[in-house]
Amino acid sequence: MAPARAGFCPLLLFLLLALWMAEDPVSAKPRNMTSARWFETQHMQPRPQRCNAAMQNIDKYSNRCKGLNTLLRESFSGVAATCQTPSITCKRGRKNCHRSQKPVSLTMCNLTSGRYPDCRYKEKQLNAPYIVACDPPQKGDSRKFKLVPVHLDDVLYVSSQPHAWAAP
């Protein structure tokens, strides 16, 4: 019985490590950024840019092509204002989400081909409300806001055609 248990431990450790690595390393926050700054880097795009160009700035942090990303054409202040709306439950059960009061212009970038650094994206322009998770500012964040956006939880849109990918 001892040999079977000895073989079981390394397998269990391997499985736990694999699960930990599968926690979406492509969108993992860089160590030198606050959660709000990483949100801003990944999802804020006040000035329009094509997905292939915009995603280069995001993909460089992980040295991988991110499969799907949503870019909001909104200022950080505008999204931070959404954090002041009433709290709602997020997709994963946390209670720190907030819905935008109006639709905003946004771009959804979906990876179609390529390997880093030559990632190729298809884009879809939408006007839709969004849901963000918000937390108190961390050290290094502006103290201008009581809550700051840290995660794009959902994009609420209705399409007359089936869409090829889900948001965000």
N, C-alpha and C positions, 0 to 999 in steps of 0.2 A: 504494500500500500504506500509506503514512503516514496518509491520512485515515481508513482503516478502524481503524487502531490508536488514533488519537485518539478515536474514538467508543467504542472498547472500554473504555478506562480509566474514564470516568465510569460506564459501565454496571457494571463490576466493582466500583467503589466503592459504587454504589447497592446492589448485591446483598449485599455484605459488611455494609453498614449495616443492611439489612433483616434479615439473619440475626442480627446483634447485638441489634437491637430485639426480635426474636421470642423472646429468651431469658427468657420469662415475666416481663414487667415487673410484672404484677399481684402476684406474690409476692416481688419483689425487696426485699432488706433495706434499710430506711432507713439513711442514713449515720450517724445519731446513735445507732444501736443495735448492740450486739454480736450475733453470730449466735445466742447462747443467749437473749438478751433477745427477739430477734425470734421465735425458736421459741416462747418462753413466750407472747408476744403472740398469735401465730397459732394455737397448738394447745392451750394449757393453759386449762382451765375447771373449776376445783375446785367452783364453785357453778353449778348448772344455769341456763341461759339459753336462750331460744328462738333458733334460727338467725338470724332476721331482726335481732334485737337484737344478738346476739353478733358477727355479721359486720360490722355498722356500724363497730365499733372496728378491724377489720382493713382493710376497704375504704377507710377514710379516708386511709390511708397512700399509696395509689396513685390515689385518686380514680377507681377503677374497681370494678366488681363482680367478685369472684373467683369463678371457675366452680365450684370444688369445694374444700372444706376440711373437715378432720377435727378435732374438739375432743375432747381427752382429759379425762375427769373424774378427774384425778389431780393430786397436788401436784407441784411442780417437783422436790422432793426424791425423790419416788417415781420419776419418770422418770429423774432423775440416777442413782438406784440401778440402773436398767436398764443404764446405761452401764458398770457394773462387771461385767456378765455377759460371757461369752466373745465375742470379736469374730467376726462373720460377714461375708460379702461382701454389699455393698449392690446394689441393682438396677443401678446404673451402674458397677459394678465396683470401687468403693473398698472398702477392708477395715476401715472404721471403724463398721460397723453392729452393733447389739446387739438381741436379741429379749427382750421382756418375759417374765418367768417365769410370769405368770398373765394371764388375760384381764382387761381393765378395761372399765368403762362408758365409752362414747364416743358422740359424735353426729357423723354425717356431714351436712354442709350442701351441697346441690346447688342452684346458681342455676337458677331456673325462668323468671324474667322480670324486667323492669325495667332501668332505666339509672341509673347512679350519680347521686344518692345514694339513689334509691328501688329498691334491689335487693331481690328477693324470693327466698327460699330454701325448698326442701322439705327436711325433716330425716328422718333415719333413725337410730333408737337401736339400738345394738349392744353386746354384750359380746364383746370379742375381744382377742387378743394383738396387739401392734404391734412394729414394728421402727424404731429410731431410729439416726441417725448421730450420733456423739459426737466431740468434739474437746477438747483442753485449753482451760481457761478463757482468755478474752482479757482485756486490761486493762479493768477496769470490772466484770467478772464476779466472783461470790463465789469465794473460794479454798477454800471448804468442800469442793468436789468436785475430784477429780483429772481427771475428764472431765465435760463437760456436753452435754446434747442440743442439736443444731444443725439437725436436719432430720428430719422424719417421713417415713421411707422407704416404709413399707407398713403396712397393716392386714390381719391374717390372719383372715379369716372365711369360713365355709362357709354357703351359703344353699341352701335347698331350692328356691327360686325364682330365676330369672335376675334379676340386679340391673341397674338402669338406669344405674348409673355405677360406675366403678372407684375404688378408694381410693388414696391419701389425698386 
